[in-house]
Amino acid sequence: MKKKDNEKVIIVGGGPIGLICGFWLAKKGIPVSIYEKGIKIPEDLRASTWHPATLDMLEEYKINDEIIKKGSITPSWQYRFQDTGERAIFELNVLEGETNHPFRVQCEQFHIVKYLSNKINTLDNANLFLNSEVYNFKQDEKGVEVKINQNGKKITENCSYLVGCDGGRSLIRNKLKLGFDGKTYPVLTMVAITDFPFEDFYEGLSGVNYIWTKKSNFSLLKVPNRWRSGITPLKGQSPEEALSDKALEDHFQKIYKRPGEKYKILARGMYQTHQRVTETFNSGRVLLAGDAAHLNSPNGGMGMNCGVHDAINLVDKIVRVWHGEDSSLFDLYTRQRKTIATKYVHSLSDANHKRMRQTDPVARREIMDDFKKITSSRKLMKNYLMKSSMIESVRYAESIK
């Protein structure tokens, strides 16, 4: 292929990771084409948590400002017993001096996907194509030839590098014949959204709450003008039953009883939860980021954030190689980001998943006592939040050579 034909990067997937990767590359002077198979930008119920480390990264092009504008600033989060109201509250202001954002922001990812898609359309060196499904590719030492079904018409595009940001069922990863080892959690993750102002009626809520009931658990996360609740089905209850009108009404009535009044359910959804990682994040001129490379439990809100960290790290490597540095930088990308995905994100999110679903009263008591000990000391709380807010993992990744 001619050099002029492939002097660009193609990104597969128009979710938050693909769009951040593409936007960052374009702003750094590298031509980008992003192909999204959907006919419109997706609005799903997945990630809503943006951690301090991620907000710091996104300062470079002020995406953090849009997240804060569209979201709810969350200065604390808590674990709580529903029946007694006993709780351990983690105050993120202990991170002042370590981050420019000593708080979480709860902002549903589709707001930022919409924002970035509009921003990309204003750039001269970036294109976002919808209804465009990449179905095959081949690479050689000069570039990558990419096959695309665009609006029902098959086309071929060439690029210098191909980046798969196409999710947990990644075609790019599968075409590379890379494994995706790990496990599937036996319980589906379910989300329901209501506009009821729980903060006005439920004493002592934080913006993010992990709550144990006598027989199960749920979470409450505040986004502007509504609450998202993560739900675990009761024993013997099917996912469909757990998301039925009756079950959701029962769920919210148990959080705050409203005799004679029904809750308005704005949205509901479910998805399978995995903990997996692929063999390598780079194979020649083809690279993987986000869910295409790793999956984890959503407990703790680390998945999307880890994907953003992948994208920013990968952009740095692509830019440096583009301008003449050795392509072994992509091996470093894998070493850095795979280490973080497994050593930090998998271990922390798996612990969060198991803790949240703990039903043994004695074990719950031990966890609560431990958390109350941590939250009674600013030093202990800071040490804990440096990990859970992903600041420590970002710094550790930078130290890997």
Secondary structure, DSSP 4 states (H G I P E B T S, - for coil): --GGGG-SEEEE--SHHHHHHHHHHHHTT--EEEE-SSSS----S---EE-HHHHHHGGGGTHHHHHHHHSEEE-EEEEEETTT--EEEEEGGGGBTTBS--SEEE--HHHHHHHHHHHHTT-TTEEEESSEEEEEEEE-SS-EEEEEEETTEEEEEEESEEEE---TT-HHHHHTT--EEEEE-SS-EEEEEE---GGGTSTT--SEEEEE-SS-EEEEEEETTEEEEEE-PPTT--HHHHTSHHHHHHHHHHHS--TT-PPPEEEEEEE--EEEEES-SEETTEEE-GGGTEE--STTS-HHHHHHHHHHHHHHHHHHHHTT--TTHHHHHHHHHHHIIIIIIIHHHHHHHHHHT---HHHHHHHHHHHHHHHT-HHHHHHHHHHHTTHHHHHHHHH--
